[in-house]
């Protein structure tokens, strides 16, 4: 007599590809929308947050330097948020990065100018950029990891490409918003100085309003986030520090290449754009 035993096997369902792509890429888009908008309106920022006695070209360079300080915080954000994401999952880390970046964006939108608060206004702007840098460093690593981990084996390149694709699209969208506001607000208000007075702040508030959508999208990934792939044997035999030392040349070369490509494709064009506006 043969006994038949029915066993229920629990199979973890993979998250929907579209949902993962959209939820992951949305944060990248939001991050680079802010980066783009800051650069498009850096002419106004340079005159509002630095002493009026400063040469306008010096003020412009200081505004770009304020933008640049966020890049120093990116590695820190990547390390902290990356370790958190490995331990507690991608979803909470990615919700945190959107919340953090929205805080930095809001601070820029409401920051008092130099005429109102003196160097406190400048300090608020710098602090906001530092917060944004931490958020950006954590966002890119966590979202890219989720995209790769959620992708089928033969579509990892396609899934991960959405991270960089949405960065470019968001920067373009930021330019469209900046152009639209620069053309429409003076016409609608009848004031030629409206952009310098408060119009430049509008895109940052748009970014803040979009942040809850990103949080909602990522919260919907609950129970769908795949666990990080771990090599337990490697983890016990080699520490993270020893791995860094072992691959130090590759890491340094990668960092230098990333810095060069970022400066070449981003800041040079933004500086040229600002000079043309002058």
C-alpha positions in Angstrom: 0.0 0.0 0.0 1.4 3.3 -1.0 0.9 6.3 1.2 0.5 9.6 -0.6 1.5 12.6 1.4 0.5 16.1 0.2 3.0 18.7 1.2 2.6 22.4 0.7 5.8 24.0 -0.5 6.1 27.7 0.2 7.6 29.4 -2.8 8.7 32.9 -2.5 7.2 34.9 -5.3 9.4 37.3 -7.2 8.3 40.9 -7.3 6.8 42.2 -10.5 9.5 43.5 -12.8 7.7 46.7 -13.7 7.0 47.4 -10.1 10.6 46.9 -9.0 12.0 49.0 -11.9 9.6 51.9 -11.4 10.0 51.9 -7.6 13.8 51.7 -7.8 14.2 54.2 -10.6 11.8 56.8 -9.2 14.3 57.6 -6.4 17.1 58.0 -8.8 15.0 60.3 -11.0 14.0 62.4 -8.0 17.6 62.7 -6.9 18.9 63.9 -10.3 15.9 66.1 -10.9 17.1 68.1 -7.9 20.7 68.1 -9.1 19.7 69.4 -12.5 17.4 72.1 -11.1 20.1 73.4 -8.8 22.5 73.8 -11.7 19.9 75.4 -13.9 19.2 78.0 -11.2 22.7 78.4 -9.8 22.9 81.9 -11.2 20.1 83.0 -8.9 21.5 81.0 -6.0 24.9 82.5 -6.3 23.6 86.0 -6.0 21.1 85.2 -3.1 23.2 83.1 -0.8 26.6 84.8 -0.9 27.7 88.4 0.0 26.6 91.0 -2.5 30.1 92.5 -2.3 31.6 89.4 -3.9 32.4 89.4 -7.6 29.6 87.6 -9.5 32.0 85.1 -11.0 33.4 84.3 -7.6 29.9 83.9 -6.2 29.1 81.6 -9.1 32.1 79.4 -8.3 31.1 79.4 -4.6 27.7 78.2 -5.6 29.2 75.4 -7.7 31.5 74.5 -4.8 28.4 74.3 -2.6 27.0 71.9 -5.1 30.2 69.9 -5.1 30.4 69.3 -1.4 27.6 66.8 -1.7 30.0 64.5 -3.7 32.2 64.2 -0.6 29.3 62.8 1.3 28.3 60.2 -1.3 30.8 57.6 -0.3 29.7 57.9 3.4 26.1 57.6 2.4 26.9 54.5 0.2 28.7 52.8 3.0 26.2 53.5 5.8 23.0 52.9 3.8 24.6 49.9 2.0 25.4 48.2 5.2 22.0 48.9 6.5 20.3 47.6 3.4 22.4 44.4 3.6 21.3 43.8 7.1 17.7 44.9 7.1 16.7 44.7 3.5 16.6 47.1 0.5 13.1 48.4 1.1 13.6 50.3 4.4 16.9 51.7 3.2 15.4 53.0 -0.1 12.4 54.6 1.8 15.0 56.2 4.1 17.0 57.7 1.2 13.9 59.2 -0.4 12.9 60.8 2.9 16.4 62.1 3.5 16.7 63.6 0.0 13.3 65.3 0.4 14.5 66.8 3.6 17.5 68.3 1.9 15.4 69.5 -1.0 12.9 71.2 1.4 15.8 72.9 3.2 17.0 74.4 -0.1 13.4 75.5 -1.0 12.9 77.3 2.3 16.5 78.4 3.0 16.8 82.1 4.0 18.9 84.3 1.7 22.1 86.1 2.7 20.2 89.4 2.8 17.8 87.8 5.4 20.0 85.7 7.6 23.6 86.4 6.5 25.9 83.4 6.6 23.2 81.3 8.3 21.5 81.2 5.0 24.7 80.1 3.3 25.2 77.5 6.0 21.6 76.2 5.5 22.3 75.7 1.8 25.6 73.9 2.5 24.0 71.6 5.1 21.2 70.8 2.6 23.7 69.8 0.0 25.5 67.6 2.5 22.3 65.8 3.4 21.5 65.4 -0.3 25.0 63.9 -0.8 24.4 61.2 1.9 21.0 60.4 0.3 22.4 60.2 -3.2 25.2 57.8 -2.1 22.8 55.5 -0.4 20.1 55.7 -3.1 22.2 54.7 -6.0 23.8 51.6 -4.3 20.6 50.3 -2.7 18.4 50.8 -5.8 20.9 49.3 -8.2 21.3 46.3 -5.9 17.6 45.7 -5.8 17.3 46.0 -9.6 20.1 43.5 -10.2 18.8 41.1 -7.5 15.2 41.2 -8.8 16.1 40.7 -12.4 16.0 37.4 -14.3 19.4 36.0 -15.0 19.2 37.0 -18.7 17.9 40.6 -18.1 20.2 42.0 -15.4 21.7 44.5 -17.8 18.3 45.8 -18.9 17.0 46.1 -15.3 20.1 47.9 -14.0 20.2 50.2 -17.0 17.1 51.9 -15.7 19.0 53.4 -12.9 21.2 55.5 -15.2 18.5 56.0 -17.8 16.2 57.7 -15.3 19.0 59.9 -14.1 19.4 61.4 -17.6 15.7 61.7 -18.1 15.2 63.4 -14.7 18.0 65.9 -15.5 16.3 66.7 -18.8 12.9 67.0 -17.1 14.5 69.4 -14.7 15.7 71.5 -17.6 12.2 71.5 -19.1 10.7 72.7 -15.8 13.4 75.4 -15.4 12.8 76.6 -18.9 9.0 76.5 -18.6 9.0 78.4 -15.3 11.5 81.0 -16.6 9.2 81.7 -19.6 5.8 81.5 -17.9 6.2 83.0 -14.4 7.4 86.5 -15.6 4.6 86.5 -18.1 1.9 85.4 -15.5 3.0 87.7 -12.7 4.1 90.7 -14.8 7.4 90.8 -13.0 10.8 90.4 -14.6 12.4 89.7 -11.2 10.0 87.0 -10.0 12.5 84.2 -10.8 15.2 85.8 -8.7 12.7 86.6 -5.9 11.0 83.2 -5.4 10.4 81.5 -8.7 13.6 79.5 -8.5 12.3 77.8 -5.4 9.3 76.3 -7.1 11.0 73.2 -8.6 12.4 72.2 -5.2 8.9 72.2 -3.8 7.8 70.1 -6.7 10.5 67.6 -5.8 9.3 67.5 -2.2 5.7 66.9 -3.3 6.9 64.0 -5.5 8.8 62.3 -2.6 5.7 60.7 -0.9 4.9 59.0 -4.2 8.3 57.4 -4.2 7.9 56.3 -0.6 4.5 54.7 -1.4 5.9 52.9 -4.4 8.7 51.4 -2.4 6.5 50.5 0.5 4.4 48.5 -1.9 7.5 46.2 -2.4 6.9 44.7 1.1 7.4 40.9 1.2 8.7 41.2 -2.4 12.2 42.3 -1.7 14.7 39.5 -2.4 17.2 38.7 0.2 20.8 39.8 -0.6 22.9 37.0 -2.0 25.6 36.1 0.5 28.6 33.9 0.3 28.8 32.8 3.9 32.1 31.0 3.5 33.7 34.1 2.0 32.1 36.3 4.7 33.7 34.3 7.5 37.1 34.0 5.9 37.7 37.5 4.7 36.8 40.8 6.3 35.6 43.8 4.3 38.9 45.6 5.1 41.0 42.8 3.7 38.9 42.8 0.5 39.4 46.5 0.1 43.2 46.1 0.5 43.2 43.2 -1.9 41.4 45.2 -4.6 42.7 48.7 -3.7 44.1 49.4 -7.2 40.8 48.5 -8.9 38.8 50.6 -6.4 41.1 53.7 -6.8 41.0 53.5 -10.6 37.2 53.2 -10.5 36.8 56.2 -8.2 39.1 58.3 -10.4 37.3 57.3 -13.6 33.9 58.1 -12.0 35.1 61.5 -10.9 36.5 62.3 -14.3 33.4 61.3 -16.2 31.1 63.1 -13.8 33.0 66.4 -14.1 33.2 66.0 -17.9 29.5 65.3 -18.6 28.0 67.4 -15.8 29.7 70.4 -14.3 31.4 71.6 -17.5 28.1 71.9 -19.3 26.4 73.4 -16.3 29.2 76.0 -16.0 28.9 76.8 -19.7 25.1 77.2 -19.3 25.5 79.6 -16.4 28.1 81.7 -18.2 25.8 82.0 -21.1 23.0 83.2 -18.8 25.3 85.9 -17.5 
